[in-house]
């Protein structure tokens, strides 16, 4: 008989989370607005430098073209000249040639001083205009990109399970309005799809639970008959166990479908208390398997749904107890806060898990070296539910093999 091929794995979900905290220095982010500002200001600065260079060269050429003196002293008998800027002509013992040379030197010096003054003041004016240009470019870039900011804010609100939000961008019929209208159409389709999914989950919850509850009641009534044959009693117990397993499967599927959406009803939940309740529910099973449950649970309050968070702890602790070593096994459950996040860690002894098998454990109906639901340890949805609930709370779960066997499950949730 040919082996059944493994179901294709779903593509990995993007790791971008619109609710992630902002970086400590938002001005250092290379945003489009900053890049456009640098582009506008840089273009103005380059144009200003070119214009200043042309003006300076033209001024220098115009001054140098009149390098020949406009006049020449041919006789200075009884002529007295005094100048504060040209001390050389104040000497009375100068010859006529030396006097003319001194005047030419002073004129050349004044021309160079004028050029330097023109250059320095032009540079200051260019610097001031560059600052104004960068500020104006930043303002204009913000105005041009304001529709994108509106789209981003709407996307963040949609990420918080508010699918009723729309951009409804007004203004000219340009590329940004076309993008906003396309995004609104996509949100409309998503809202219809999620509404249909919620309606389906509600209907399935009723249609699937009711016949299973009826079957369980009928089986329990027949098993309560003391005059029933032994064979019928054994068959009833088998059918009751199968029915119970089907109920667990239905509950797991419905919970998985509900937890794929964002959590609307939130409240303060202490992970230490949630983990303690999960341990109390698994204590009898752990004692029956001779598994020690230990670990320090510190206070770690998050904003979330208490029932779903308890399901995370319960599924992880149940898996850690059930998939353990036959003797001297232990499960360590810890809660703590670090880096503004709450962390729930569940470690256990158990069989050696290859690293390449870790991702498969989070797929529905997948187990280590087995598939589907042919096991009495569960229905194969525990870790899938844990991952789905963690994502719905804005967190994530990371699993890694423990040295010597077993797993280390680490759930991180934002405070």
C-alpha positions as CSV (number, residue, x, y, z in Angstrom):
1,X,0.0,0.0,0.0
2,X,1.4,3.3,-1.1
3,X,2.2,5.8,1.7
4,X,0.0,8.8,1.9
5,X,1.9,11.9,1.0
6,X,2.2,14.6,3.6
7,X,-0.1,17.5,3.2
8,X,1.6,20.6,1.8
9,X,2.8,23.0,4.3
10,X,1.2,26.5,4.4
11,X,3.5,29.3,3.4
12,X,5.0,31.1,6.3
13,X,3.1,34.2,7.5
14,X,4.8,37.5,7.3
15,X,6.5,38.6,10.5
16,X,5.5,42.2,10.1
17,X,3.1,43.4,12.8
18,X,1.6,46.8,12.5
19,X,1.2,47.0,16.3
20,X,4.8,46.6,17.0
21,X,6.3,49.4,19.2
22,X,7.9,52.4,17.5
23,X,11.7,52.6,17.4
24,X,13.3,54.8,20.1
25,X,14.6,57.3,17.5
26,X,11.9,57.7,14.7
27,X,13.8,60.6,13.1
28,X,16.6,58.2,12.2
29,X,14.4,55.9,10.2
30,X,15.0,56.3,6.4
31,X,11.3,57.1,5.7
32,X,10.0,58.2,2.3
33,X,9.4,61.7,3.7
34,X,13.0,62.1,4.9
35,X,14.3,60.8,1.6
36,X,12.1,63.2,-0.4
37,X,13.2,66.0,1.9
38,X,16.8,65.2,1.2
39,X,16.1,64.9,-2.5
40,X,14.3,68.3,-2.7
41,X,16.9,70.1,-0.5
42,X,19.8,68.4,-2.2
43,X,18.6,69.5,-5.6
44,X,18.1,73.1,-4.4
45,X,21.5,73.0,-2.8
46,X,23.2,71.8,-6.0
47,X,21.4,74.4,-8.1
48,X,22.4,77.1,-5.6
49,X,26.0,76.1,-5.7
50,X,26.0,76.1,-9.5
51,X,24.4,79.5,-9.6
52,X,26.8,80.9,-7.0
53,X,29.8,79.6,-8.9
54,X,28.5,81.1,-12.2
55,X,27.9,84.5,-10.5
56,X,31.4,84.4,-8.8
57,X,33.1,83.6,-12.1
58,X,31.3,86.3,-14.0
59,X,32.0,88.8,-11.3
60,X,35.7,87.8,-11.2
61,X,35.9,88.0,-15.0
62,X,34.2,91.4,-15.0
63,X,36.6,92.8,-12.4
64,X,39.7,91.3,-14.0
65,X,38.8,92.7,-17.4
66,X,39.3,96.2,-16.0
67,X,42.7,95.3,-14.6
68,X,44.4,98.2,-16.3
69,X,44.4,101.4,-14.2
70,X,41.9,104.0,-15.2
71,X,44.4,106.8,-14.7
72,X,48.1,107.3,-14.3
73,X,49.9,110.0,-12.4
74,X,52.4,111.8,-14.7
75,X,53.5,114.4,-12.3
76,X,52.8,114.9,-8.6
77,X,54.6,118.1,-7.7
78,X,53.0,119.4,-4.6
79,X,50.5,116.4,-4.7
80,X,49.7,114.9,-1.4
81,X,47.7,111.6,-1.2
82,X,46.6,109.8,2.0
83,X,44.8,106.4,2.3
84,X,43.9,104.2,5.3
85,X,43.7,101.1,3.1
86,X,46.8,101.7,1.1
87,X,49.6,102.7,3.4
88,X,52.2,102.5,0.7
89,X,51.2,105.8,-1.0
90,X,51.5,107.7,2.3
91,X,55.2,107.8,1.9
92,X,56.4,111.1,0.6
93,X,59.7,109.8,-0.8
94,X,58.1,107.7,-3.5
95,X,59.1,108.1,-7.0
96,X,56.5,108.6,-9.7
97,X,56.8,105.0,-10.9
98,X,56.7,103.5,-7.4
99,X,53.6,105.7,-6.7
100,X,51.8,104.4,-9.7
101,X,52.7,100.8,-8.9
102,X,51.5,101.2,-5.3
103,X,48.1,102.5,-6.6
104,X,47.8,99.5,-8.9
105,X,48.6,97.1,-6.1
106,X,46.0,98.7,-3.8
107,X,43.3,98.6,-6.5
108,X,44.0,94.9,-7.1
109,X,43.8,94.2,-3.4
110,X,40.4,96.0,-3.1
111,X,39.1,94.0,-6.1
112,X,40.1,90.7,-4.3
113,X,38.5,91.9,-1.1
114,X,35.3,92.6,-2.9
115,X,35.3,89.1,-4.5
116,X,35.9,87.5,-1.1
117,X,33.1,89.5,0.4
118,X,30.8,88.5,-2.4
119,X,31.7,84.9,-1.9
120,X,31.3,84.8,1.9
121,X,27.9,86.6,1.9
122,X,26.7,84.4,-1.0
123,X,27.6,81.3,1.0
124,X,25.8,82.6,4.0
125,X,22.7,83.4,1.9
126,X,22.9,80.0,0.3
127,X,23.1,78.3,3.7
128,X,20.1,80.2,4.9
129,X,18.1,79.4,1.8
130,X,19.2,75.7,2.0
131,X,17.7,75.5,5.5
132,X,14.5,77.1,4.3
133,X,14.5,74.7,1.3
134,X,14.9,71.6,3.5
135,X,12.1,72.8,5.8
136,X,9.9,73.6,2.8
137,X,10.7,70.3,1.2
138,X,9.9,68.4,4.5
139,X,6.5,70.2,4.7
140,X,5.7,69.6,1.0
141,X,6.8,65.9,1.3
142,X,4.5,65.5,4.3
143,X,1.6,67.0,2.4
144,X,2.2,64.8,-0.6
145,X,2.5,61.7,1.5
146,X,-0.4,62.5,3.8
147,X,-2.7,60.1,1.9
148,X,-0.2,57.3,2.6
149,X,-0.3,58.1,6.3
150,X,-4.0,57.9,6.2
151,X,-3.8,54.5,4.5
152,X,-1.3,53.3,7.1
153,X,-3.5,54.5,10.0
154,X,-6.4,52.6,8.5
155,X,-4.3,49.5,8.1
156,X,-3.3,49.7,11.8
157,X,-6.9,49.9,12.8
158,X,-7.8,47.0,10.6
159,X,-5.0,45.0,12.1
160,X,-6.8,45.5,15.4
161,X,-9.9,43.6,14.1
162,X,-11.8,46.7,13.0
163,X,-12.6,45.6,9.5
164,X,-15.4,48.3,9.2
165,X,-12.8,51.0,8.8
166,X,-12.4,52.6,5.3
167,X,-10.0,55.1,4.0
168,X,-12.5,57.0,1.8
169,X,-9.7,59.2,0.4
170,X,-11.0,62.4,-1.4
171,X,-9.0,64.6,-3.7
172,X,-7.8,64.4,-7.3
173,X,-8.1,61.1,-9.1
174,X,-4.4,60.3,-9.0
175,X,-2.4,57.2,-8.1
176,X,-2.8,57.6,-4.4
177,X,-6.6,57.8,-4.6
178,X,-6.5,54.7,-6.9
179,X,-4.5,52.9,-4.2
180,X,-6.9,53.9,-1.4
181,X,-9.9,52.9,-3.4
182,X,-8.3,49.5,-4.1
183,X,-7.5,49.1,-0.4
184,X,-11.1,49.9,0.4
185,X,-12.4,47.3,-2.0
186,X,-10.0,44.7,-0.5
187,X,-11.3,45.6,3.0
188,X,-14.9,45.2,1.9
189,X,-14.1,41.7,0.5
190,X,-12.2,40.8,3.7
191,X,-15.1,42.0,5.9
192,X,-17.6,39.9,3.9
193,X,-15.3,36.9,4.2
194,X,-14.8,37.2,7.9
195,X,-18.5,37.8,8.5
196,X,-19.2,34.6,6.5
197,X,-16.6,32.7,8.5
198,X,-18.0,33.9,11.8
199,X,-21.5,32.8,10.7
200,X,-20.1,29.5,9.6
201,X,-18.4,28.9,12.9
202,X,-21.6,29.8,14.8
203,X,-23.7,27.4,12.7
204,X,-21.1,24.7,12.8
205,X,-20.9,25.0,16.5
206,X,-24.5,24.3,16.8
207,X,-24.9,21.7,14.1
208,X,-21.8,19.7,15.2
209,X,-22.2,19.8,18.9
210,X,-25.9,18.9,19.1
211,X,-25.7,15.4,17.5
212,X,-22.5,14.6,19.4
213,X,-24.2,15.6,22.7
214,X,-27.3,13.5,21.8
215,X,-25.0,10.5,21.0
216,X,-23.2,10.9,24.3
217,X,-26.5,11.0,26.2
218,X,-27.9,7.9,24.5
219,X,-24.7,6.0,25.1
220,X,-24.6,7.0,28.8
221,X,-28.2,5.9,29.2
222,X,-27.5,2.5,27.7
223,X,-24.4,2.1,29.8
224,X,-26.3,2.8,32.9
225,X,-28.6,-0.2,32.3
226,X,-27.2,-2.9,34.7
227,X,-28.9,-5.7,32.7
228,X,-27.0,-4.9,29.5
229,X,-24.8,-7.7,28.2
230,X,-21.0,-7.4,28.8
231,X,-20.4,-7.2,25.0
232,X,-22.8,-4.3,24.7
233,X,-21.2,-2.6,27.7
234,X,-17.8,-2.8,26.1
235,X,-19.1,-1.6,22.8
236,X,-20.9,1.3,24.5
237,X,-17.6,2.3,26.2
238,X,-15.7,2.2,23.0
239,X,-18.4,4.3,21.2
240,X,-18.5,6.7,24.1
241,X,-14.7,7.2,23.9
242,X,-14.9,7.7,20.2
243,X,-17.7,10.2,20.7
244,X,-15.7,12.1,23.3
245,X,-12.8,12.2,21.0
246,X,-15.0,13.6,18.2
247,X,-16.3,16.3,20.7
248,X,-12.7,17.3,21.5
249,X,-11.9,17.5,17.8
250,X,-14.9,19.7,17.1
251,X,-14.1,21.9,20.1
252,X,-10.5,22.2,18.9
253,X,-11.5,23.1,15.3
254,X,-14.0,25.7,16.5
255,X,-11.5,27.2,18.9
256,X,-8.8,27.3,16.2
257,X,-11.2,29.0,13.8
258,X,-12.2,31.7,16.4
259,X,-8.6,32.3,17.6
260,X,-7.4,33.0,14.1
261,X,-9.1,36.4,14.4
262,X,-7.9,39.2,16.6
263,X,-9.2,39.3,20.2
264,X,-11.9,41.9,20.7
265,X,-12.7,41.4,24.4
266,X,-9.5,42.0,26.4
267,X,-8.7,42.5,30.0
268,X,-5.7,42.2,32.4
269,X,-4.6,38.6,32.8
270,X,-1.8,37.3,35.0
271,X,0.1,34.6,33.2
272,X,1.3,33.2,36.5
273,X,-2.3,32.6,37.6
274,X,-3.2,31.2,34.2
275,X,-0.3,28.8,34.4
276,X,-1.3,27.8,37.9
277,X,-4.8,26.9,36.8
278,X,-3.5,24.9,33.9
279,X,-1.2,23.0,36.3
280,X,-4.1,22.2,38.6
281,X,-6.1,20.7,35.8
282,X,-3.2,18.5,34.7
283,X,-1.9,17.6,38.2
284,X,-3.8,14.2,38.4
285,X,-2.6,13.1,35.0
286,X,1.0,14.1,35.9
287,X,0.8,12.1,39.1
288,X,-0.5,9.1,37.3
289,X,2.5,9.3,34.9
290,X,4.9,10.0,37.7
291,X,5.9,13.4,36.1
292,X,7.1,16.2,38.4
293,X,5.8,19.7,37.7
294,X,8.0,22.4,38.9
295,X,9.2,26.0,38.2
296,X,8.9,29.5,39.5
297,X,6.0,31.6,38.2
298,X,6.4,35.3,38.6
299,X,3.7,37.9,38.1
300,X,3.3,38.8,34.4
301,X,0.1,40.7,33.6
302,X,-0.9,41.1,29.9
303,X,-4.0,42.5,28.2
304,X,-5.9,39.6,26.6
305,X,-8.6,37.0,26.8
306,X,-8.3,34.9,30.0
307,X,-10.0,31.9,28.5
308,X,-7.8,31.7,25.5
309,X,-4.6,32.4,27.4
310,X,-5.5,29.6,29.8
311,X,-5.9,27.4,26.7
312,X,-2.3,28.2,25.7
313,X,-1.0,27.2,29.1
314,X,-3.2,24.1,29.4
315,X,-2.3,22.8,25.9
316,X,1.5,23.3,26.5
317,X,1.4,21.7,30.0
318,X,-0.7,18.8,28.8
319,X,1.6,18.1,25.8
320,X,4.6,18.3,28.1
321,X,3.1,15.7,30.5
322,X,1.8,13.4,27.9
323,X,4.9,13.3,25.7
324,X,7.4,12.6,28.4
325,X,9.7,9.9,29.5
326,X,8.3,6.8,31.3
327,X,10.4,7.3,34.5
328,X,11.7,10.3,36.4
329,X,10.1,12.8,34.0
330,X,9.6,16.5,34.8
331,X,7.9,19.6,33.4
332,X,9.1,23.1,34.3
333,X,6.6,25.9,33.9
334,X,7.9,29.5,34.4
335,X,6.4,33.0,33.9
336,X,8.4,36.2,33.9
337,X,8.6,39.7,32.3
338,X,11.6,40.8,30.3
339,X,12.1,43.6,27.7
340,X,8.6,44.9,28.2
341,X,7.1,41.5,27.4
342,X,5.5,38.6,29.3
343,X,7.1,35.2,28.8
344,X,5.6,31.8,29.5
345,X,8.1,29.0,29.2
346,X,7.3,25.3,29.4
347,X,10.2,22.8,29.3
348,X,10.0,19.0,29.7
349,X,11.9,15.8,29.4
350,X,10.9,13.5,26.6
351,X,11.9,11.9,23.4
352,X,14.6,13.5,21.2
353,X,13.0,15.9,18.7
354,X,15.0,16.7,15.5
355,X,15.2,20.4,14.9
356,X,13.8,20.1,11.4
357,X,10.6,18.6,12.8
358,X,9.8,21.6,15.0
359,X,7.8,23.5,12.4
360,X,5.7,20.5,11.6
361,X,4.5,20.3,15.2
362,X,2.5,23.5,14.8
363,X,0.6,22.3,11.8
364,X,-3.0,20.9,12.5
365,X,-3.1,17.1,12.9
366,X,0.6,16.8,12.7
367,X,2.7,15.0,15.4
368,X,6.3,13.9,15.7
369,X,6.7,11.0,13.1
370,X,2.9,10.6,12.9
371,X,0.1,12.3,11.2
372,X,-3.7,12.6,11.5
373,X,-5.5,11.7,14.7
374,X,-4.5,8.1,15.3
375,X,-3.4,8.6,18.8
376,X,-5.1,8.6,22.2
377,X,-3.0,11.5,23.4
378,X,-5.1,14.2,21.7
379,X,-6.6,15.3,18.4
380,X,-3.4,17.0,17.0
381,X,-4.6,20.6,17.4
382,X,-3.0,21.7,20.6
383,X,0.1,23.5,19.3
384,X,-1.9,24.9,16.3
385,X,-4.3,26.5,18.8
386,X,-1.4,27.8,20.9
387,X,0.2,29.5,17.9
388,X,-3.1,30.9,16.7
389,X,-4.1,32.3,20.1
390,X,-0.6,33.8,20.6
391,X,-0.7,35.5,17.2
392,X,-4.2,36.8,18.0
393,X,-2.8,38.5,21.1
394,X,0.1,40.0,19.2
395,X,2.7,37.5,20.4
396,X,4.4,34.5,19.2
397,X,5.7,31.0,20.3
398,X,9.1,29.6,19.7
399,X,10.0,26.0,20.2
400,X,13.5,24.4,20.3
401,X,14.7,20.9,21.2
402,X,16.1,20.5,24.7
403,X,19.5,18.9,25.1
404,X,18.9,15.3,26.2
405,X,15.3,15.1,24.9
406,X,12.1,17.0,25.2
407,X,11.2,20.5,24.1
408,X,11.4,24.1,25.4
409,X,8.3,26.1,24.5
410,X,8.5,29.9,24.9
411,X,5.4,32.1,24.4
412,X,6.1,35.8,24.3
413,X,3.2,38.3,24.7
414,X,3.3,42.1,24.7
415,X,2.5,43.8,28.1
